[in-house]
Amino acid sequence: MTSADELYMRRALELAALGRGTASPNPMVGCVIVHNNVIIGEGWHRQYGGPHAEVHAVQAVQDKSLLPESRVYVTLEPCSHFGKTPPCADLLISSGVRDVVVCNTDPNPLVSGRGIKRLQEAGIQVQTGLLAAEGLELNKRFFTFQNLKRPYIILKWAETADGFIAGPGCERVQISGKLARRLVHKWRTEEQAIMVGTRTALHDNPHLDTRHWPGHNPLRIVIDRQLQLPEHLHLFDGSQPTLVYNYLKQEQPQENLTFAQLQQEQDLLPQLFQDLHQRNVLSVLVEGGTYLLESLLQQGLWDEAFIFKNTAKTLGAGIKAPVMVGGNLKNSQTFGTDLLFQFGNLNE
């Protein structure tokens, strides 16, 4: 492959990223169609349930007679099955395309090489693996979901300079600054779900919404084993879908509220993530509390962690922040008095 091929695939990856937060639980996909070194069509998967990237790209080509002489760059193997939309592999075949370059093959059992095979059987030249590492990074949520059969888990917490996450008696304390809080709300728009434990729900009474950033509100998840949380909490205001994991009941008493029963004799977190996989939840942002975060760290059930440390604030006493276990520091940034540390799971 040439440097020009890489250039066009990078453009396809840029387009794919525009679907962050809206394509889920589908992967982000971009497509670029090139004729004689000129882009004549491009598109991306804009909305779950809507047309895929290849559809938008083909529709954008004004002169369809150029398609048989063009090269198509797509970041993920074209689908070969009927889902919410027809197979994209069939669309490329019927359009007369003869040359396709694919970044990543699709691990979804419904596709898993079938799209490429269908194209090849139609006489189309297919090349795979161009910028594969970049494609895997872009769709790490989707690949984790397909390969590990659980959502992509992102941990997030804020701690003081002396290592506390809350005040004495779980007293809620505003630790991070405005810029950090806005960034967290942006993250919330990009993930399908957000989760907290019982004590965080009770003592912080969080909304778990995206009021400080434009975008969709995630599915709210709370762990309440014995259903002890009071009904007046913001989590139960009916404003957005909320899932309560517990040991006592399984029901949906009203819109936007679902109780999911787990088995008390089994490990809670693995079965919780298995249930979320069955519900087609691709990613979860975990925002507390310390017990839940440390449990995930100890069990290795996480993929990324973002830790804000306010260098100007101390408490002296209170609830200690989680201790990072098995993490590899990938990046650090400064937001005013907040330092942001990004960790990846060393075991992945």
C-alpha positions, 0 to 999 in steps of 0.5 A, a space after each residue: 500500500 502507498 502513502 496515498 492509501 494511508 492518507 485516504 484511510 486516515 481520512 476515513 478514520 477521521 470521519 468514523 470518529 464523528 460518530 462517537 457517542 451516536 453510533 453505539 452500540 454499533 462501531 464507528 465506521 468511515 468510508 472514502 471513495 477515490 477516483 484518480 486520486 480525487 475523493 468523490 464520496 465520503 460518509 460515516 455511520 452517523 446514528 445507530 439504526 441509520 444508514 451505514 458509512 458506505 451508504 452515505 459515501 456511495 450516495 455522495 458520489 454524483 457520477 455513479 459511473 465512476 464507481 467501477 473505476 474507484 477505490 473504496 476505503 472503509 475502516 471496518 469490514 462491510 457488513 454481510 447481514 440484514 440488521 437495521 439496514 441492508 448489507 453494505 457488502 451487497 451495496 458495494 457489489 451492486 454499485 459496481 465497485 471493483 477495489 476495496 481497502 479495509 482497515 479492520 475485519 469485523 469480529 462480530 459473529 454475524 460478519 466475521 469475514 463473511 463481508 470480505 468473502 462476499 466481496 471477493 466472490 463477486 470479483 472485487 479485490 479486497 485488501 485488509 489491515 491498512 492502519 489496523 492499529 489505529 482502527 483498533 484504538 478507535 473502536 476499542 469499545 466495540 472490539 472489547 465488547 465482541 472479544 471479551 463479551 463485556 462492555 468497555 469499562 472506564 474508571 474515573 475519580 477525582 482526589 485531593 492532593 493528599 489522596 482523599 475522594 470524599 470527606 469524613 462520613 462520606 461527606 460530598 466535597 467538590 474536588 475538581 474544577 470547572 474545566 474538569 467537570 465539563 470534560 467529564 460531562 463530555 465523556 458522559 455523552 460518548 459512553 452508553 452508560 454510567 455507573 455508581 455504587 450504593 454509597 455514592 448514590 446515597 451520599 452524593 445524590 448525583 444526577 449522572 446526566 450531561 447538563 454541562 455538555 450538549 449530547 445524549 444522557 447515558 443509561 444510569 446504572 446503580 448497584 443497590 444489592 438490598 434495595 435500600 436507596 430512597 425513592 427521592 434520589 435523582 437517580 429515580 426521577 424518571 428523567 433518563 433510563 436507569 438500571 438498578 442491579 440488586 439481589 431481590 427483584 426483576 421488574 420494570 415498574 415504570 418507564 426509564 426504571 428497570 430492576 435487574 436481579 443478580 444471583 447472590 451466590 455468584 460474583 456480582 461484577 462478572 454477572 453484571 457485565 454479562 447482563 450488560 453485554 446481553 443488553 447490548 451496552 458497549 461501554 460503561 463509565 464508572 464514577 464511584 465510589 471507592 469500594 466499587 472502583 477498587 473492586 474493579 481494579 482488584 479484579 482487573 475488570 477495567 480498560 481505562 482509568 482517568 484520575 483527576 488530582 487537585 494539587 491545591 486542595 487537601 482534606 486531611 481526613 475522609 474517604 481515601 481514594 482508590 489505589 491504582 492497581 495494574 495500571 500503565 500511565 499513558 498520558 497526563 494533562 493539566 486543567 488549572 489546578 487539576 492534573 489528569 492522569 490516564 491509565 490503561 490496563 497492563 493486562 490487556 
